[in-house]
Amino acid sequence: MHMRPDIQIQSMIKAMTDTVLPALDPGNKLAQEQARLVLGMLALLRRQLPVQFAFDCDELQRLIALSQALRALDVDVTDGTQRQDEAKALDVLAGAQSSPADVLAAVRHLRSVIGTQVTRLYAVVDGDARLRLQQLVLDCSEEQLLRDRALLVQQGWEPDPDALPSIETLLGLLTVSDQPA
């Protein structure tokens, strides 16, 4: 399991404040300035991260309203796809009604429920059923670990980072045309 970005950002701010800044030569104004710039950007990122998803949904909602209002002017200057684009955007917005916090809460709850269920099942099954239970848990864990490693590959801990698929590929975020050649 990986650390959430909010915890990582707070750790970086603490390291910069407690270790890096005091170690910099006070006479090196450029280094002092750049370190403070990094701290400022980290603080900004920490404030923006929790609201970014809502920000994007809000913008999408307003753009849909603008698109509809422009279409309502009843002047046909579009190629006819604007209504389809609006429908797609509305579908995306409807699918975004669950917040990232809702998804994370559901993940954590389901992890707990599954952990309890696995413990109960392991106590009552044996033989082939127990082997199947073990394999199911191992398979799921292997898939999650692969995603965790791909998500954190930029931290530099992987001995062969090129051997891992990208997190975008694993999450299905790349189309065939986006794949590197």
VEXDRENKE-64520 format. One record per residue (C-alpha): x negated, y, z. Coordinates in nm, 4 decimals, m for minus. Layout:
N
+----------+----------+----------+
:        u :        v :        w :
+----------+----------+----------+
:        X :        Y :        Z :
...
+----------+----------+----------+
This chain:
181
+----------+----------+----------+
:        u :        v :        w :
+----------+----------+----------+
:   0.0000 :   0.0000 :   0.0000 :
:  m0.1256 :   0.3473 :  m0.0766 :
:  m0.1112 :   0.6688 :   0.1207 :
:   0.1574 :   0.9091 :   0.0101 :
:   0.0402 :   1.2314 :  m0.1567 :
:   0.1549 :   1.4492 :   0.1339 :
:  m0.0765 :   1.2583 :   0.3699 :
:  m0.3620 :   1.2664 :   0.1177 :
:  m0.3260 :   1.6419 :   0.0695 :
:  m0.3208 :   1.7058 :   0.4450 :
:  m0.6357 :   1.4911 :   0.4834 :
:  m0.8123 :   1.6877 :   0.2095 :
:  m0.7168 :   2.0193 :   0.3705 :
:  m0.8490 :   1.8975 :   0.7048 :
:  m1.1765 :   1.7749 :   0.5499 :
:  m1.2263 :   2.1028 :   0.3650 :
:  m1.1464 :   2.3106 :   0.6742 :
:  m1.3328 :   2.1054 :   0.9365 :
:  m1.6323 :   1.9766 :   0.7384 :
:  m1.6925 :   2.1336 :   0.3978 :
:  m1.6316 :   2.5036 :   0.4671 :
:  m1.8453 :   2.5130 :   0.7841 :
:  m2.1272 :   2.3341 :   0.5970 :
:  m2.1377 :   2.5871 :   0.3145 :
:  m2.4023 :   2.8571 :   0.3223 :
:  m2.2250 :   3.1744 :   0.4409 :
:  m2.4460 :   3.3680 :   0.2017 :
:  m2.3187 :   3.1732 :  m0.0986 :
:  m2.0122 :   3.3880 :  m0.1673 :
:  m1.9187 :   3.1965 :  m0.4827 :
:  m1.9167 :   2.8602 :  m0.3004 :
:  m1.7168 :   3.0126 :  m0.0133 :
:  m1.4694 :   3.1637 :  m0.2596 :
:  m1.4275 :   2.8396 :  m0.4550 :
:  m1.3793 :   2.6321 :  m0.1373 :
:  m1.1089 :   2.8739 :  m0.0209 :
:  m0.9510 :   2.8570 :  m0.3667 :
:  m0.9392 :   2.4765 :  m0.3401 :
:  m0.7824 :   2.5064 :   0.0069 :
:  m0.5241 :   2.7501 :  m0.1248 :
:  m0.4343 :   2.5247 :  m0.4174 :
:  m0.4038 :   2.2230 :  m0.1873 :
:  m0.1765 :   2.4193 :   0.0453 :
:   0.0334 :   2.5299 :  m0.2521 :
:   0.0538 :   2.1729 :  m0.3811 :
:   0.1603 :   2.0524 :  m0.0352 :
:   0.4457 :   2.3052 :  m0.0361 :
:   0.5512 :   2.2324 :  m0.3957 :
:   0.5363 :   1.8535 :  m0.3906 :
:   0.8549 :   1.7931 :  m0.1863 :
:   1.0636 :   2.0254 :  m0.4034 :
:   0.9209 :   1.9529 :  m0.7498 :
:   1.1830 :   1.6926 :  m0.8401 :
:   1.4702 :   1.9198 :  m0.7295 :
:   1.3049 :   2.2079 :  m0.9152 :
:   1.2958 :   2.0051 :  m1.2379 :
:   1.6571 :   1.8897 :  m1.1948 :
:   1.7662 :   2.2476 :  m1.1311 :
:   1.5901 :   2.3688 :  m1.4454 :
:   1.7440 :   2.0883 :  m1.6516 :
:   2.0902 :   2.1741 :  m1.5211 :
:   2.0458 :   2.5406 :  m1.6115 :
:   1.9099 :   2.4550 :  m1.9568 :
:   2.2125 :   2.2331 :  m2.0221 :
:   2.4421 :   2.5189 :  m1.9225 :
:   2.2518 :   2.7585 :  m2.1504 :
:   2.2649 :   2.5128 :  m2.4404 :
:   2.6393 :   2.4710 :  m2.3939 :
:   2.6890 :   2.8470 :  m2.3718 :
:   2.4881 :   2.9030 :  m2.6891 :
:   2.6895 :   2.6367 :  m2.8694 :
:   3.0085 :   2.8010 :  m2.7438 :
:   2.9183 :   3.1171 :  m2.9347 :
:   3.0645 :   2.9204 :  m3.2240 :
:   2.7931 :   3.0161 :  m3.4680 :
:   2.6673 :   2.7089 :  m3.6460 :
:   2.2921 :   2.7555 :  m3.6717 :
:   2.1888 :   2.4150 :  m3.5337 :
:   2.1210 :   2.0952 :  m3.7218 :
:   2.4076 :   1.9190 :  m3.5420 :
:   2.1967 :   1.7388 :  m3.2850 :
:   2.2361 :   1.9940 :  m3.0071 :
:   2.5480 :   1.8246 :  m2.8658 :
:   2.3654 :   1.4880 :  m2.8673 :
:   2.0658 :   1.6447 :  m2.6942 :
:   2.2976 :   1.7938 :  m2.4305 :
:   2.4609 :   1.4542 :  m2.3767 :
:   2.1214 :   1.2901 :  m2.3304 :
:   2.0170 :   1.5625 :  m2.0861 :
:   2.3428 :   1.5210 :  m1.8918 :
:   2.2811 :   1.1450 :  m1.8707 :
:   1.9298 :   1.2070 :  m1.7378 :
:   2.0602 :   1.4581 :  m1.4847 :
:   2.3340 :   1.2176 :  m1.3715 :
:   2.0708 :   0.9488 :  m1.3231 :
:   1.8624 :   1.1905 :  m1.1168 :
:   2.1263 :   1.2402 :  m0.8497 :
:   1.9269 :   1.0201 :  m0.6144 :
:   1.6326 :   1.2165 :  m0.4831 :
:   1.2796 :   1.0806 :  m0.4512 :
:   1.3395 :   1.0783 :  m0.0739 :
:   1.6480 :   0.8586 :  m0.1295 :
:   1.4455 :   0.6175 :  m0.3434 :
:   1.1627 :   0.6034 :  m0.0890 :
:   1.4100 :   0.5442 :   0.1951 :
:   1.5717 :   0.2618 :  m0.0047 :
:   1.2287 :   0.1080 :  m0.0743 :
:   1.1351 :   0.1176 :   0.2926 :
:   1.4713 :  m0.0232 :   0.4027 :
:   1.4623 :  m0.3049 :   0.1482 :
:   1.1040 :  m0.3914 :   0.2477 :
:   1.2243 :  m0.4296 :   0.6057 :
:   1.5282 :  m0.6364 :   0.5092 :
:   1.3193 :  m0.8624 :   0.2853 :
:   1.0548 :  m0.9044 :   0.5555 :
:   1.3203 :  m1.0199 :   0.7999 :
:   1.4746 :  m1.2507 :   0.5407 :
:   1.1390 :  m1.4070 :   0.4490 :
:   1.0617 :  m1.4684 :   0.8169 :
:   1.4001 :  m1.6369 :   0.8692 :
:   1.3728 :  m1.8458 :   0.5541 :
:   1.0188 :  m1.9579 :   0.6336 :
:   1.1419 :  m2.0847 :   0.9706 :
:   1.4203 :  m2.2989 :   0.8226 :
:   1.2925 :  m2.4268 :   0.4862 :
:   1.0204 :  m2.6756 :   0.4171 :
:   0.8620 :  m2.8682 :   0.1326 :
:   0.9348 :  m2.7395 :  m0.2156 :
:   1.1597 :  m2.4606 :  m0.0867 :
:   0.8809 :  m2.3258 :   0.1351 :
:   0.6339 :  m2.3418 :  m0.1539 :
:   0.8806 :  m2.1557 :  m0.3758 :
:   0.9312 :  m1.8921 :  m0.1044 :
:   0.5549 :  m1.8454 :  m0.0728 :
:   0.5154 :  m1.8173 :  m0.4501 :
:   0.7949 :  m1.5593 :  m0.4764 :
:   0.6313 :  m1.3408 :  m0.2093 :
:   0.2845 :  m1.3815 :  m0.3620 :
:   0.4079 :  m1.2984 :  m0.7128 :
:   0.5846 :  m0.9849 :  m0.5925 :
:   0.2821 :  m0.8812 :  m0.3852 :
:   0.0489 :  m0.9340 :  m0.6804 :
:   0.2623 :  m0.7106 :  m0.9030 :
:   0.2784 :  m0.4380 :  m0.6380 :
:  m0.0938 :  m0.4566 :  m0.5651 :
:  m0.1711 :  m0.4157 :  m0.9351 :
:   0.0425 :  m0.1011 :  m0.9439 :
:  m0.1134 :   0.0321 :  m0.6212 :
:  m0.4632 :  m0.0197 :  m0.7645 :
:  m0.3707 :   0.1423 :  m1.0971 :
:  m0.2160 :   0.4378 :  m0.9171 :
:  m0.5339 :   0.4946 :  m0.7151 :
:  m0.7924 :   0.4090 :  m0.9823 :
:  m0.9116 :   0.7704 :  m0.9980 :
:  m1.0326 :   0.7487 :  m0.6391 :
:  m1.3228 :   0.5434 :  m0.7701 :
:  m1.2874 :   0.2273 :  m0.5595 :
:  m1.2313 :  m0.0134 :  m0.8482 :
:  m1.5435 :  m0.2061 :  m0.9572 :
:  m1.4107 :  m0.2280 :  m1.3159 :
:  m1.1450 :   0.0408 :  m1.3667 :
:  m1.1206 :  m0.0283 :  m1.7406 :
:  m0.9962 :  m0.3803 :  m1.6625 :
:  m0.6780 :  m0.2365 :  m1.5088 :
:  m0.3817 :  m0.1316 :  m1.7195 :
:  m0.2856 :   0.2323 :  m1.6697 :
:  m0.0163 :   0.3121 :  m1.4166 :
:   0.1840 :   0.4665 :  m1.6998 :
:   0.1738 :   0.1375 :  m1.8897 :
:   0.2710 :  m0.0646 :  m1.5816 :
:   0.5631 :   0.1679 :  m1.5108 :
:   0.6794 :   0.1619 :  m1.8717 :
:   0.6184 :   0.5338 :  m1.9168 :
:   0.4171 :   0.4994 :  m2.2372 :
:   0.5710 :   0.4323 :  m2.5736 :
:   0.3846 :   0.2369 :  m2.8395 :
:   0.2739 :   0.5640 :  m3.0045 :
:   0.1368 :   0.6903 :  m2.6690 :
:  m0.0854 :   0.3832 :  m2.6174 :
:  m0.4582 :   0.4432 :  m2.6693 :
:  m0.5962 :   0.2880 :  m2.9866 :
+----------+----------+----------+
